[in-house]
């Protein structure tokens, strides 16, 4: 990100830029020694710190006026406005004087490693999508138990400076995943934004296969649009996706997922407002999925099938009555009976199910494997629906025959 400022006293115009080392350091003027800055970035990244490079240069009045004219033209364009504005901005971002490197510690919230570990036991896979540097992302993944504390040999890297190098790297990682897919040892792959851009454009099919085989992935230096593309890719693999984030860069990803969860906090409320659910801390995700998610699935599965059951039940009774009455076209039930049937007679199961908890919250959180039962769709599938259909048919026959036999007597 860059800004143009003017000194109110001297009238001098300056360009101030900040960004990732890959974006800022290549813009340094040719005479500046940047090796010191590169070493500092690597050192801070290995400590798990988030880094930013800072640079500046002075602009002449003529250069600024010419750029300002081009910027106004690009900003008023009706077609490809964003691309034209970005192209004009790049005209100023060159021969920067690197001021230095900033490094901050973005501490993990309490309970993040434990939450990830418990959710993994329930059969949930994790992908980490971040704009941080690769080494920083790996350190954070280690701290939050996303990958093992002994990652040597367990991390597979997809990288390269050219399209051919990225293709060979992807093929090597995919082959390794195929070979080790049946082994208990879990592998994770690491990919950066540059390689990901090539993969999503040219090798999407191979990457889709890799996504199916992988339980853990670390995607670093990714843009907000790439985050959304990855979520869309996983949705195409018939996965149910949940995206969680806390910043404005996560909004597109959150909106693309089946379930979006926003964390409200220091990063603002953009993610929380765009999400389906908003939580205060990452550790609350455990309760949201294991407790509320499971209860919601059980209640939805019962109520949806029960609604079909009670509707089919009264339909079958009416069909049987039509045969007995010689298809006379008259209804066995009057309007009051039909209203009472839905409001009074069949409402008790609905009310009890809404408040029903088959297992205590403590039991569910201490045994996350219970969620696998829900993921398998054991309570809501064609066979369970057929069972409810059969119950409605049998119940309808029993009710009508019992009523008919009483009338005959």
N, C-alpha and C positions, 0 to 999 in steps of 0.2 A: 504494500500500500504506500502511496506517495501523496504528499501535499505540497502545494506551492504557497510560500509565505513571503511577505514583504516587511522589511524593517521600517518601522514608522519614522525613525530618526534619520537613518542614512539613506533610505530609499532603495537599498539593495534587495534583490529578489533571490530567494533560495528554494531549492528543491530538497525536501527531506523524505527519505525512503526507509521503510522497514520491511522485513520479510524473512523468509527462510534463507539459509545459507546458499542453497542451490540457485535461488532467484537473485540474491543481492551480490554475492561475491563475484560472479562472472561479469557484473556491470562495473567493476572497479577499473580505474584508469590503469593503463599498461605499466606505469612505473611503480605502482604500489605493491609491496610485498604482502601477499595475502596468506602465505603459509602459516604465519602465526595465528591468524584468525581461524583457519581451517583446523589447526591442531586444538585450538581452544574449544571450537564447536564440538569436535569429536570427544574431547575430555569431558565436557559438560554433559553430552548426550549419554556417555557411558555411566554417568552418575544418575541418570534418569531425570535430568533437568530439561525443561523446555526452553529452547534457545531462539533468539531473534537477532538478526544482523541489522545494523543501523548505518546508513550512509547519507551523504549530502553532496551538493555542488551548487555553485553560484550561477545564476542565469543572467545573461545580458538583457537589457530592456527590449532590444530588437527581437531576440530569440523568444522572449516571453510573449510579446505582442503577436508574433507570427503563430506561435503555438496556440494562443488564446483564440485567434480567428479560426484555426482549424478545429479546435475543440468545440466551439459554438456550432460550426457547420455539422460536425459529426453528431453532436447532441440533438440537433434538430432533424436528423435524417429519419425518414419513415421506414426504411428497409435496413436490416442488419445494424441497428443503432448500437447495440452493445459491442459488436465486433469492431465497428469503426471507432468508437470511443476508446476501446482498448488499444487499437493500433496507433491512434494519435498520442495517447499517454506514453506509449513506448518510445516516442521520438525524444522525450526528455530524459528518460531513464538510461543514461549511459555515462561513462567516465566519472563514476561516483568516487568520492573520497570516503573510504570506510572508516566510520567513527569507532566502532567497537562491537562487542557481542554482549547481549544481555542473557542471563540464565536465571530462571525462576523455578522453584520447586512447587509443582502442582500436587499437593499431597492427596493421597487416596482417602476417600471417606471411610469411616469406620464400618467394618463388616463386609467390605467388598470381596475379599478372598473367600470368606466363609459362604457368602451368598452364591458366588460362582460355583464353588465346590458342591453345595447342596443341590443347586439346579442341574448340575451335570449328572448327579446321581439319578435325577428324574428323567434322564434321556434327552436333555436339551443341549444342542451344540452352540458354540459361541464363535462369532467372528468379530474381530476388533478392527474398526474402521476409524482411522485417525489421520490428521494432517501433520502429525509430528514426524521428525526424522526417524529413520529406520532403527538406529541404535537406541534412541529414546523410547520408541514404541516397544522394542523387545524388553527393555528394562522394566517398563510399566507392566507389560504382560507377565513378567516374572514376579513382580510384587503382588499382583492381584491373582496369582495362581492360575492364570490362563494357560500357561505352559509350565512344564516341569522345571524345577530348580537346577536340573542338569540337562540343559538344552542341547549340548553337543551331540550331533548325530540325529537329533530329533527335529531340528528346524531345516526345512528345505526352502532354498531361496530361488525365486523367479526374478531374474534381473537381466540386464544387458543394455548396451548403448545403441544397438541397431535392431532392426526388426528380426533379422536372422538369429542374432544372439538370444533375443527374447523367446523366439520359437523353439530353439534348441533347449533352452532352460526349462520352458514349460513342458516339453516332451519328456525331459529327464525326470522332472518332478512327478509328472503323471504316471510314468512307468514305475517309479518307486512306490507310489501310492497303490498301484494295482498289485504289486508284488506283496506289499506288507499289509494289505487291507484285512487279511484274515488273522494277523498276528495281534496279540494283546497290546503290544507297544503302540502308543498313539503318536502320530507324526503331525506336525503343523507346518504349513507353508507360509512364507513371507513374500509379499509382492509390493512394489512401490507404484506410485501413481503413473510414472512414465511407462513402465512395462504394462500396467493395467490398461492404459489407453490403447496400446497396440493390441493387447489380447482381446479386449471387448470389441475392437473393430474388425480384426482379422481371424482370431482363433477362439471365437465364442463357444463353439461346440466342444472343443477340447477342454476349455475352462469350465464348462457346465459339468462335464464328467468329473473333473477334479473337485468341483464343489460338492458333488454327491458323495465322493469318497472321503472327503475331509470333515473332521469334526471340529477342527480349530484352524483359524486363519488370522493372519495379521496383515492388514492392508494399510500401509503408511504413505504419507504424502498424497492422500487422495483428496479430491475436490468434492464439494457438496453434490455436484451432479453425478460424480462417480459413485458416491455412496448410494444414491438413489438407484443407479444402474445395477449395482451389486444386489440390492434388495429385490429389484425386479427380476434379476437372473435367478435368484434363489426361489422366488415365487413360481417361476416357470418349471422348477424341478419338483413341483407338487409339495413343497415344504410350507408349513405355516410359519410365517415370519413375525418376529417382534423386534422392533427397533427402539432403542432407548438412547436418549441424548439430552444434553443440557444447554446447548448453544444454538445460535442462529444458523450455523453451518449444518446442523442436524435436522432442520425442519423438513427439507425435501425427502430425506431418508425416512423420517418418522411418518410422513404422509403417504409414502409409497408402500409401507409395510402393512400387513394384515392388521396388526395391533401396534399403535404408536404410543410410547410412554415418554413423557417429558419430565425432567428433573428440574424443579424450580430452585434457584439458588443464586450464586454469585454471577453466573453467566446471563442472568435476566430471565424473562418469562416467555421468550419467543417459542422455545421448544414446548414448554408446558401448555401454551395456548393452542398450539397446532396439533397437540397429541390427543389421543382418545382418553388417556388416563394421565393424571399428573401426580407425582409423588415428591416428597421432600428429600429423600435420601435413596441411594442406590440399594441399600439393604432392604428397603421396603418392597423391592421387587419379589423377594422370596414369598412374602405373605400374599402379594397380589396374585401370583401365579399358583402357588401351592394351595392356598386356602380359598381365596375368592374365586380364582379360576376354576378350581375343581368343583366347588359348590355350585357355581354358575353352570358348569357343564352338566352336572347331575340334574339340576332343576330344569334346565332347558330341554334335556333329553326326555325327561318324564312328561313335562307339560306339553311339549309339542306332540308327542305320541298319544298322550291322554286326550288332547283336544280332538284328534282324529277318532279315537276310540269312542268318546261319548257322542260324537256326531254320527259316526257309522252305526252305532247302536240303535239310535232312534230311527235311522234310515231303514235298517233291516226290519225293524218292527213294522214300519209303515209298508214296506214291500210285502211282507207276509200278510198283512191285513188286506192289501189290495187283491191278493190271490183269493183269500177267503170271501171277500165281498164281491167277487166277480169283476174286478177292475172297475168298480163303480166311480172311482175318482174322488170319493169322499176321504177326508182325513180322520185318522183315529184320534188325533189330538186337537184340541181347540187352542186358540192363541194364548190363553192364560196358562194352560198346561205347558206349552212350549217355553214361555217366558220363565215359569217356575222351574222348569227342567234345567235351564242354563244358570239361573240366578241362585236357586236354593239347592236343588237336588244334587247337582254335580259341582258345586263350588267348594265344598269342604276339602276334597283332595287338592285343589289348587291352593287354598289357603295354607294347608298343612305343608305342602311341598315347598312353598316360598320360604318357610321358616325352618325347614328340615335340615338337620346336620347329621348325616349318617355316622361320621367320625368326628372326634373333637379336633380342634385346631392344633393342639399339642401333638396328637398322634400323627396328623398329616405332615407337620413340619419336621418331626423326628423320623419319619419314614417317607422320604420323597419318592421312593420307587412306586408308591401308590399311584402317582400321576401317570405311569406307563399304561395303566388300565384305561385311563381316559384317552391317551394318545392313540391307543389301538381302536378306539371307537366302539368299545364293547356295549355301550348303552344306547347308541344311536346309529343304526345301520339297517340295511334292507331286511336282515333276518329278524331283528327286534321289531321292526315295523310290521313284518308279516305276522309276528306273534300277537301284537296288539290287534291287528286286523282279524285274526282268528278268534281272539277273545271277544271282540265286538260281535262277531257272527254267532258264536255260541251263546253269549249273553242275550243277544236279541232273540234267538230262537227260544231260549229258556223262558224269557219274560213273556213272549207272545203265547207260547204253548201253555204255560201255566195260567195266564189270563183267559185264554180261549177255553181251556178245560173247565175252569171255574164257571164260565158263562154257560157252557153246555150242560153242566150239572144243575 
